[in-house]
Amino acid sequence: MVRLGLPGAVVLLVLVVTVAVSLSSRLAVAARRGHAGDSWVTTWSASPQVAGRETLAGVGFDGQTIREIIFTSVGGDPIRLELTNLYGTAPLRVGRVTVAVAGPGAAVRPGTIHPVIFGGSASFRIPAGTQILSDPVAMRVQSLQDLAVSIYLQGRTGAATGHTWAQEVNWVSTPGDHTAEEGAGAFVVRTRSWYYVSDLLVRSPGAAGTVVALGDSITDGVGSTVGADARWPNDLARRLDALGGPPLAVADEGIGGNRVLTGAACCGVSAEARFERDALDQPGVRDIIMLEGINDIGFTARLPDPRAHISAAQIIAGYQRLIGQAHARGLKIFGATLLPFQGAGSYTAAAEATREAVNTWIRTSGAFDGVIDFDAAMRDPADPLRLNPAYDSGDHLHPNDAGYQAMADVVSPAMLRPCAQPGAGGPKVPRRGDRAIA
């Protein structure tokens, strides 16, 4: 008989928990996919990114609690939370995780805190380069509801896997485990990024499935009011919810600066590289809306050598590869036309010609399962190369809140959910206004 003693027993316990979580990590993708008819859908999502060097994520955290606000698209019970250490360089030590209904600021609604367990343990490690899915949490969440996810991080984390443009006020605490605190007192640092949390799943019996919005900063909601959940996928979720009928979750997989063909440290891996993870493997996925390509055009538009410019043919080839992957899974993928951007810093006449060629192909090729003509809805009637001034956030590239609502209004519910009435939008549902945004 081997006697380990207390130190050896502690090491063994840590090893067991690490192995259990590592196994959970390897099974995470399979668990996310689930099985036909299991009713799990993705009610919220944020695509992981590499930490920027000169950011809070780049510095990392040290024995602190992060409280992050996320917005559901559909409700259900139970829930599962996915955490990610995809771009970490060392195992991430997590001491405790809770989820609650968000209150004002960093506070949570009294009596709503629920512990979140991973692989049967409240504390665990997430190996570098992996993501893990929690055990089911017996918590009923509502559609269009703000939740607060609190994560206590043990020790120094190093650079954090996160999502840069959350368009949300999130919070970092003073040192210590504050996951079970309802009040906001310990949460003293504000941040507009999400860290370590990548998906929230709900079991929603009778749900029609998940629609994934795959895109760049426009899908990410850049230019919308911070804390108002005013991205166009949020507005689409409100619109679908107002129709009634089988719930249809909306997963926002936009990344600011993202491109179809190539990745960048600032802006995530390419749409092609993340398509399986962010779209095809989402629980309950049935439809994908593709709005991407303007950065492929704009990032190279001003390079002095025209041969370095990304062509319409290259972008279209990328679309075709993604369409083939979606169809191989039996999924529908809808093409969204690229918005006008004259006046933006990346605009050139040659870039505009490329955008128009891409849009013409989207509209006329028949390669996508349907077309969502954001360009036609968002352009200035008096100057079609520009965004409608009523929808322009001010940079001539990103819409404002009214513009994102107009984009959501263009999407046909019947295209996504055949039982819906064509063009029926239902009553407008107000955006969040009852929670203080500090």
C-alpha positions as CSV (number, residue, x, y, z in Angstrom):
1,M,0.0,0.0,0.0
2,V,1.4,3.4,-1.0
3,R,0.9,6.2,1.6
4,L,0.9,9.6,-0.1
5,G,0.6,11.8,2.9
6,L,-1.2,15.2,2.8
7,P,1.0,16.9,0.1
8,G,0.9,13.8,-2.1
9,A,-2.9,13.5,-1.7
10,V,-3.3,17.2,-2.6
11,V,-1.2,16.7,-5.8
12,L,-3.2,13.6,-6.7
13,L,-6.5,15.5,-6.2
14,V,-5.3,18.3,-8.4
15,L,-4.2,15.8,-11.0
16,V,-7.5,14.0,-10.9
17,V,-9.4,17.2,-11.4
18,T,-7.1,18.3,-14.2
19,V,-7.5,15.0,-16.0
20,A,-11.3,15.1,-15.6
21,V,-11.4,18.6,-17.0
22,S,-9.0,17.7,-19.8
23,L,-11.3,14.8,-20.7
24,S,-14.2,17.2,-20.5
25,S,-12.4,19.6,-22.9
26,R,-11.8,16.8,-25.4
27,L,-15.4,15.9,-25.3
28,A,-16.6,19.6,-25.4
29,V,-17.1,19.7,-29.2
30,A,-19.1,16.4,-29.2
31,A,-21.2,17.7,-26.3
32,R,-21.9,21.0,-28.0
33,R,-23.1,19.2,-31.1
34,G,-25.4,16.9,-29.1
35,H,-27.9,14.8,-30.9
36,A,-30.9,15.5,-33.1
37,G,-33.9,16.2,-30.9
38,D,-32.0,16.9,-27.7
39,S,-33.4,20.5,-27.5
40,W,-30.1,22.2,-26.7
41,V,-29.5,25.5,-28.5
42,T,-27.0,28.4,-28.2
43,T,-28.7,31.3,-26.6
44,W,-25.6,33.5,-26.4
45,S,-22.1,33.3,-27.8
46,A,-18.8,35.2,-28.3
47,S,-16.0,34.0,-30.5
48,P,-12.7,33.7,-28.7
49,Q,-9.8,36.0,-29.6
50,V,-6.1,36.3,-28.8
51,A,-5.4,38.9,-26.1
52,G,-4.0,42.3,-27.3
53,R,-0.6,43.0,-25.8
54,E,-1.4,46.4,-24.4
55,T,-4.8,45.5,-23.0
56,L,-6.3,44.2,-19.8
57,A,-6.5,40.8,-21.4
58,G,-2.9,41.0,-22.4
59,V,-1.8,41.7,-18.8
60,G,-4.2,39.0,-17.4
61,F,-5.6,38.7,-13.9
62,D,-4.3,37.7,-10.5
63,G,-6.6,36.1,-8.0
64,Q,-9.6,38.2,-9.0
65,T,-13.2,37.6,-10.0
66,I,-14.6,38.7,-13.3
67,R,-18.3,39.5,-13.6
68,E,-19.6,39.5,-17.2
69,I,-23.0,40.4,-18.6
70,I,-24.5,38.4,-21.4
71,F,-27.9,38.6,-23.1
72,T,-30.0,35.5,-23.9
73,S,-31.9,35.1,-27.2
74,V,-34.1,32.2,-26.0
75,G,-35.0,30.9,-22.6
76,G,-34.9,27.4,-21.2
77,D,-33.9,25.0,-18.4
78,P,-31.3,23.7,-17.6
79,I,-28.4,25.7,-18.9
80,R,-24.7,24.9,-19.7
81,L,-21.8,27.4,-19.8
82,E,-18.8,27.0,-22.0
83,L,-15.4,28.5,-20.8
84,T,-12.4,28.8,-23.1
85,N,-8.7,28.9,-22.6
86,L,-8.2,28.6,-26.4
87,Y,-5.4,31.1,-26.6
88,G,-3.9,30.7,-23.2
89,T,-0.3,29.6,-22.8
90,A,-0.7,27.8,-19.5
91,P,-3.5,25.9,-17.7
92,L,-6.2,28.3,-16.3
93,R,-6.9,27.8,-12.7
94,V,-10.6,28.5,-11.9
95,G,-11.7,28.5,-8.3
96,R,-15.4,29.0,-8.7
97,V,-18.1,30.0,-11.3
98,T,-21.6,31.3,-10.7
99,V,-24.4,32.5,-12.9
100,A,-27.2,34.9,-11.9
101,V,-29.8,37.3,-13.2
102,A,-28.0,40.6,-13.7
103,G,-29.0,43.6,-11.6
104,P,-27.9,47.2,-11.9
105,G,-24.3,47.8,-12.6
106,A,-22.2,44.9,-11.3
107,A,-24.9,43.7,-8.9
108,V,-27.1,40.7,-9.4
109,R,-30.7,40.1,-8.5
110,P,-31.0,38.7,-5.0
111,G,-31.6,35.0,-4.7
112,T,-30.7,34.2,-8.3
113,I,-27.0,33.0,-7.9
114,H,-26.4,29.5,-9.1
115,P,-23.1,27.6,-8.8
116,V,-21.7,26.2,-12.1
117,I,-19.9,22.8,-11.9
118,F,-17.5,21.4,-14.5
119,G,-16.8,17.7,-14.5
120,G,-18.3,17.4,-11.1
121,S,-16.0,19.9,-9.5
122,A,-16.4,23.6,-8.5
123,S,-12.7,24.3,-8.9
124,F,-10.7,23.0,-11.8
125,R,-8.0,23.8,-14.5
126,I,-8.6,24.4,-18.2
127,P,-5.6,23.2,-20.2
128,A,-4.1,25.7,-22.6
129,G,-5.7,25.6,-26.1
130,T,-9.0,24.0,-25.0
131,Q,-12.5,24.9,-24.1
132,I,-14.8,23.1,-21.7
133,L,-18.6,22.7,-21.2
134,S,-20.1,22.8,-17.7
135,D,-22.4,20.2,-16.2
136,P,-26.1,21.2,-16.6
137,V,-27.2,23.9,-14.2
138,A,-30.8,23.7,-12.9
139,M,-31.7,27.3,-13.6
140,R,-34.5,28.6,-15.8
141,V,-33.6,31.6,-17.8
142,Q,-35.9,33.8,-19.8
143,S,-35.6,34.9,-23.4
144,L,-34.1,38.4,-23.8
145,Q,-32.6,38.4,-20.3
146,D,-29.4,39.8,-19.0
147,L,-27.4,37.3,-17.0
148,A,-24.2,37.8,-14.9
149,V,-21.5,35.2,-15.1
150,S,-18.9,35.4,-12.3
151,I,-15.5,33.6,-12.6
152,Y,-13.0,33.5,-9.8
153,L,-9.4,33.0,-11.2
154,Q,-6.9,31.5,-8.8
155,G,-3.4,33.1,-9.1
156,R,-1.9,34.8,-12.2
157,T,-3.6,33.9,-15.4
158,G,-1.2,35.2,-18.0
159,A,-2.7,36.6,-21.2
160,A,-6.4,35.9,-21.3
161,T,-8.5,34.5,-24.0
162,G,-11.3,37.0,-24.6
163,H,-13.6,38.8,-27.0
164,T,-12.5,42.4,-27.5
165,W,-15.6,44.3,-28.6
166,A,-18.3,43.2,-26.1
167,Q,-20.3,46.4,-26.5
168,E,-21.0,45.7,-22.8
169,V,-19.8,47.0,-19.4
170,N,-18.2,44.1,-17.5
171,W,-16.4,44.1,-14.2
172,V,-13.2,43.0,-12.5
173,S,-13.0,42.7,-8.7
174,T,-10.5,43.4,-6.0
175,P,-8.5,40.2,-5.1
176,G,-10.6,37.3,-3.9
177,D,-13.5,35.1,-4.6
178,H,-16.6,37.3,-5.0
179,T,-18.7,35.0,-7.2
180,A,-21.3,34.5,-4.5
181,E,-21.7,38.2,-3.7
182,E,-24.9,39.9,-4.8
183,G,-23.6,43.4,-4.3
184,A,-21.4,45.4,-6.6
185,G,-18.9,46.7,-4.0
186,A,-16.0,44.4,-4.8
187,F,-16.2,45.0,-8.6
188,V,-14.1,48.1,-9.1
189,V,-12.7,47.9,-12.6
190,R,-14.8,48.3,-15.7
191,T,-14.0,46.7,-19.0
192,R,-15.7,46.5,-22.3
193,S,-14.5,43.0,-23.2
194,W,-15.6,39.5,-22.3
195,Y,-13.0,37.0,-20.9
196,Y,-13.0,33.2,-20.9
197,V,-16.8,32.8,-21.5
198,S,-17.7,31.7,-25.1
199,D,-21.2,30.1,-25.1
200,L,-24.3,29.7,-23.1
201,L,-26.5,26.8,-24.0
202,V,-30.1,26.2,-22.9
203,R,-32.4,23.2,-23.3
204,S,-35.5,24.6,-24.9
205,P,-38.0,21.8,-25.8
206,G,-39.8,22.6,-29.0
207,A,-37.1,25.0,-30.1
208,A,-36.7,25.4,-33.9
209,G,-32.9,25.5,-33.5
210,T,-30.1,28.0,-33.6
211,V,-29.3,30.6,-36.3
212,V,-25.6,31.6,-36.3
213,A,-24.7,35.1,-37.4
214,L,-21.1,34.9,-38.7
215,G,-19.4,38.1,-39.4
216,D,-17.1,41.0,-38.6
217,S,-17.5,44.2,-36.5
218,I,-20.9,44.9,-38.0
219,T,-22.2,41.7,-36.7
220,D,-20.2,42.3,-33.5
221,G,-22.3,45.5,-33.0
222,V,-19.4,48.1,-33.2
223,G,-21.0,51.5,-33.2
224,S,-24.1,50.5,-31.2
225,T,-24.8,51.8,-27.7
226,V,-22.7,50.1,-25.1
227,G,-24.8,48.0,-22.7
228,A,-28.0,48.3,-24.8
229,D,-27.8,44.9,-26.5
230,A,-28.3,46.8,-29.7
231,R,-26.4,44.6,-32.2
232,W,-28.4,43.4,-35.2
233,P,-28.4,39.8,-34.0
234,N,-29.9,41.0,-30.7
235,D,-32.6,42.9,-32.6
236,L,-33.2,39.8,-34.7
237,A,-33.7,37.7,-31.5
238,R,-36.3,40.3,-30.3
239,R,-38.1,40.1,-33.6
240,L,-38.2,36.3,-33.7
241,D,-39.3,36.2,-30.0
242,A,-42.2,38.7,-30.7
243,L,-43.5,36.4,-33.4
244,G,-44.2,33.6,-30.9
245,G,-44.1,30.0,-32.1
246,P,-41.1,27.6,-31.7
247,P,-38.1,29.5,-30.2
248,L,-35.2,30.2,-32.5
249,A,-31.9,31.0,-30.8
250,V,-29.5,33.6,-32.3
251,A,-25.8,33.1,-31.8
252,D,-23.7,36.2,-32.5
253,E,-20.3,35.1,-33.9
254,G,-19.1,38.4,-35.1
255,I,-15.5,39.5,-34.5
256,G,-14.3,43.1,-35.1
257,G,-11.9,43.3,-38.1
258,N,-12.5,39.6,-39.1
259,R,-11.9,38.5,-42.6
260,V,-13.1,35.5,-44.8
261,L,-9.7,34.5,-46.0
262,T,-7.0,35.5,-43.6
263,G,-6.6,36.0,-39.8
264,A,-4.9,38.7,-37.8
265,A,-3.8,39.1,-34.2
266,C,-6.2,42.0,-33.8
267,C,-9.1,40.4,-35.3
268,G,-9.3,36.7,-34.8
269,V,-8.6,33.8,-37.1
270,S,-10.3,33.9,-40.5
271,A,-13.9,33.0,-41.0
272,E,-12.7,29.9,-42.9
273,A,-10.5,28.8,-39.9
274,R,-13.3,29.3,-37.3
275,F,-16.3,28.2,-39.3
276,E,-16.5,24.7,-37.9
277,R,-16.1,25.8,-34.3
278,D,-18.2,29.0,-34.4
279,A,-20.9,27.9,-36.8
280,L,-21.1,24.2,-37.7
281,D,-20.6,22.9,-34.2
282,Q,-23.2,25.2,-32.4
283,P,-25.9,23.2,-30.6
284,G,-29.1,23.1,-32.6
285,V,-27.6,25.0,-35.6
286,R,-29.9,25.0,-38.6
287,D,-29.2,28.3,-40.4
288,I,-26.1,30.4,-40.9
289,I,-26.1,34.1,-42.0
290,M,-22.8,35.1,-43.6
291,L,-21.9,38.8,-43.5
292,E,-18.2,39.1,-44.1
293,G,-15.8,40.3,-46.8
294,I,-15.6,44.1,-46.3
295,N,-12.4,43.7,-44.3
296,D,-10.8,41.4,-46.9
297,I,-11.4,44.3,-49.3
298,G,-10.5,47.2,-47.0
299,F,-7.4,45.9,-45.3
300,T,-5.6,45.6,-48.6
301,A,-7.3,48.4,-50.6
302,R,-4.6,51.0,-50.0
303,L,-1.5,48.8,-50.5
304,P,0.6,50.3,-53.2
305,D,0.9,47.1,-55.2
306,P,-2.5,46.3,-56.8
307,R,-1.5,42.6,-57.0
308,A,-1.7,42.5,-53.2
309,H,-5.4,43.6,-53.2
310,I,-7.9,40.9,-52.4
311,S,-10.1,40.3,-55.4
312,A,-13.8,39.5,-55.7
313,A,-12.9,36.1,-57.1
314,Q,-10.9,35.3,-54.0
315,I,-13.7,36.2,-51.7
316,I,-16.2,34.3,-53.7
317,A,-14.0,31.3,-53.6
318,G,-14.0,31.5,-49.9
319,Y,-17.8,31.8,-49.8
320,Q,-18.0,28.7,-51.9
321,R,-15.9,26.7,-49.6
322,L,-18.0,27.7,-46.6
323,I,-21.2,27.0,-48.5
324,G,-19.9,23.5,-49.3
325,Q,-19.1,22.8,-45.7
326,A,-22.5,24.0,-44.5
327,H,-24.3,21.9,-47.1
328,A,-22.3,18.9,-46.2
329,R,-23.7,19.1,-42.7
330,G,-27.3,19.6,-44.1
331,L,-27.4,23.2,-43.0
332,K,-28.7,26.3,-44.8
333,I,-26.4,29.3,-45.3
334,F,-27.7,32.7,-46.3
335,G,-25.5,35.3,-48.0
336,A,-25.8,38.9,-46.8
337,T,-24.7,41.7,-49.1
338,L,-21.8,44.0,-48.0
339,L,-22.8,47.4,-46.7
340,P,-21.7,50.6,-48.5
341,F,-18.6,52.3,-47.0
342,Q,-17.7,55.4,-49.0
343,G,-16.2,57.9,-46.6
344,A,-14.6,55.2,-44.4
345,G,-10.8,55.2,-44.1
346,S,-10.4,52.0,-46.2
347,Y,-12.5,53.2,-49.1
348,T,-11.1,53.5,-52.6
349,A,-12.7,53.3,-56.0
350,A,-11.1,50.0,-56.7
351,A,-12.3,48.6,-53.4
352,E,-15.8,49.8,-54.2
353,A,-15.7,47.9,-57.5
354,T,-14.7,44.8,-55.6
355,R,-17.6,45.2,-53.2
356,E,-20.1,45.6,-56.0
357,A,-18.8,42.5,-57.8
358,V,-19.1,40.5,-54.6
359,N,-22.6,41.7,-54.0
360,T,-23.7,41.0,-57.5
361,W,-22.5,37.4,-57.1
362,I,-24.3,37.0,-53.8
363,R,-27.5,38.3,-55.4
364,T,-27.4,36.4,-58.6
365,S,-25.3,33.2,-58.3
366,G,-27.9,31.1,-56.4
367,A,-25.0,29.6,-54.5
368,F,-26.4,30.6,-51.1
369,D,-29.7,29.2,-49.9
370,G,-31.1,32.8,-49.8
371,V,-30.0,36.4,-49.9
372,I,-30.4,39.1,-47.2
373,D,-29.8,42.4,-49.0
374,F,-28.4,44.6,-46.3
375,D,-26.8,46.8,-48.9
376,A,-30.1,47.8,-50.4
377,A,-31.6,48.5,-47.0
378,M,-28.7,50.5,-45.6
379,R,-27.5,52.7,-48.4
380,D,-28.3,56.3,-48.8
381,P,-31.1,56.7,-51.4
382,A,-29.4,59.9,-52.6
383,D,-25.9,58.4,-52.7
384,P,-25.9,54.6,-52.9
385,L,-22.2,54.3,-52.2
386,R,-22.7,55.6,-48.7
387,L,-24.5,54.5,-45.6
388,N,-27.9,56.2,-45.1
389,P,-27.0,59.1,-42.7
390,A,-29.9,58.0,-40.4
391,Y,-28.1,54.7,-40.0
392,D,-24.5,55.9,-39.8
393,S,-22.7,55.7,-36.4
394,G,-20.3,58.4,-37.7
395,D,-17.5,56.5,-39.2
396,H,-19.3,55.7,-42.5
397,L,-18.7,52.0,-42.0
398,H,-20.6,50.9,-38.9
399,P,-24.3,51.4,-38.3
400,N,-25.8,53.0,-35.3
401,D,-28.6,51.6,-33.2
402,A,-31.3,52.5,-35.7
403,G,-29.2,51.0,-38.5
404,Y,-28.8,47.7,-36.7
405,Q,-32.5,47.6,-36.1
406,A,-33.0,48.2,-39.8
407,M,-30.7,45.3,-40.6
408,A,-32.7,43.0,-38.3
409,D,-35.9,44.1,-40.0
410,V,-34.6,43.0,-43.4
411,V,-34.2,39.4,-42.4
412,S,-37.2,37.3,-43.4
413,P,-38.5,35.2,-40.5
414,A,-40.0,32.8,-43.0
415,M,-36.5,32.2,-44.4
416,L,-35.2,31.1,-41.1
417,R,-38.3,29.5,-39.7
418,P,-40.8,28.3,-42.3
419,C,-43.7,28.4,-40.0
420,A,-43.4,32.2,-39.6
421,Q,-45.4,34.6,-41.7
422,P,-43.3,36.2,-44.5
423,G,-42.3,39.7,-43.6
424,A,-44.0,39.5,-40.2
425,G,-42.0,41.4,-37.7
426,G,-44.4,41.5,-34.8
427,P,-44.3,44.5,-32.4
428,K,-41.0,46.2,-31.8
429,V,-39.5,45.0,-28.5
430,P,-37.7,47.8,-26.5
431,R,-34.0,47.3,-25.9
432,R,-32.7,47.2,-22.4
433,G,-33.3,50.3,-20.4
434,D,-34.1,49.2,-16.9
435,R,-30.5,48.3,-15.9
436,A,-28.1,51.1,-15.0
437,I,-25.0,51.2,-17.2
438,A,-22.2,52.8,-15.3
